[in-house]
């Protein structure tokens, strides 16, 4: 079968050519010219992987050999399948989106056909460097909701996957704030129903520059787990507005503490996350 680049949805070409398959340091594969385009958008040798947000150094990427030999064995049935796939509107929409995003995606989440993304524009023509967009895959539409979202640079986001009657999500910011937003559709119009905030008033964390929200996830319909600083995990009941009202989920000893990222809810009031390149299960204490 033909192997396609996940960035541009075009097939890979032979080694040494412009669209040869290249592997990144985080293990993802993309065409060489797509890799170069990501590098150009960042204006630096370092940039973020569009799939896992891991740091990529362009010079650390390397070509993959032998994978293109599969191209010679593509039968007529496979060619017809790919031909029909390219006619599909959803396929075309995703391809155009990847080409026209005009920036870098820093974080994203998906729920019930909605995709929420946050990133940075690569062009100076935008008044704000950052963007937050909601993609409705079923309707093939994209809504820019940046104006109602941004106050500070966002560091993480997640959908409330326990709610299906409205679109609800949380965004964590580098200044330590967490904001919850609730939207719904009125016909073709996306309208905001409300928002809540958790303001980080921890002066010690502010003093030492550890207030950034590293990761976030919903534990249930009304509670959010979030990590901040080194090895700190807390629970926010969305009815509270101040950090003092949150509960300490877990706090690791300083000797092994590090940023907790990639939080995911696994069962009622439990979640998993990554710290020191290891996956931890965090039961509520």
Secondary structure, 3 states (H helix, E strand, C coil): CCCECCCCCCECECCCCCCEEEECCCCCEEEHHHHHHHHHHHCCCEEECCCCCCEEEHHHCEECCCHHHHHHHCCHHHHHHHHHHHHCHHHHHHHHHHHHCCEEEEEEEEECCEEEEEEEECCCCCCCCEEEEEEECCCCEEEECHHHCCCCCEEEEEECCCCCCCEEEEEEECCCCEEEEEEEEECCEEEEEEEEEEECCCHHHHHCCCCCEEEEEECCCCEEEEEECCCEEEEEECCCCEHHHCEEEEECCHHHCCCCEEEEEEECCEEEEEECCEEEEEECC
